[in-house]
């Protein structure tokens, strides 16, 4: 018998329907199912960020809003970046009977710590990172756990002080030092604690306001897709990477439709915003796609 403390609200039902996961009792196996489905159905993208750019600079505040997230997901195939994706997943997991709280990595990235029923240990969950966190990471009981896919490897390494960890990411054997984030699981956060980090995130010419980004996993096709500006990278589980240079908006639209299978994603409007910010994504063909 499935035991949920309260009936699920409509947004949570729509969320689960979108990722094609039924309601089950909370467990490690169920959490893994949610994470894998999430990464395969919901893109890590900044199209939604760029479309919210002007509104954010009027409000100077980002509201945590799982209902808006699900509405945009269903209507426009939008996902988001860590603040939007992981905060919405946070609300869903708590509704499903998990005990979920925030972690802050490197002062700017938001992940999740999830406690399983009848267990003392928390696991790390992250669906807002463009990283292969298909399995929740057991920080304490399996410190050597590696989240990997085709040359991408993520390790959460214990620090010198109990409760501290370092996020260590390698791409094809190369350590990405800019993503060498540290975090402390002894600290507790509310969403509004991230407002300064979000303000930095929304600055012009910052990491997610100076280029176009869309990434998704397609494990049924044994691949990961990453679009950065006009460069599409297709990586398979053997670490082989095919790259395509897209010449114009029509080619970007075609890739989003045919390869990503996200026909409602308003990528043209995001390109409009970039152009208003003085960025021509077809001019620079250098890809940052493997750094995130």
Order of alpha helices (4+ residues) and beta strands (2+ residues): alpha-alpha-beta-alpha-alpha-alpha-alpha-beta-beta-beta-beta-beta-beta-beta-beta-beta-alpha-beta-beta-beta-beta-alpha-alpha
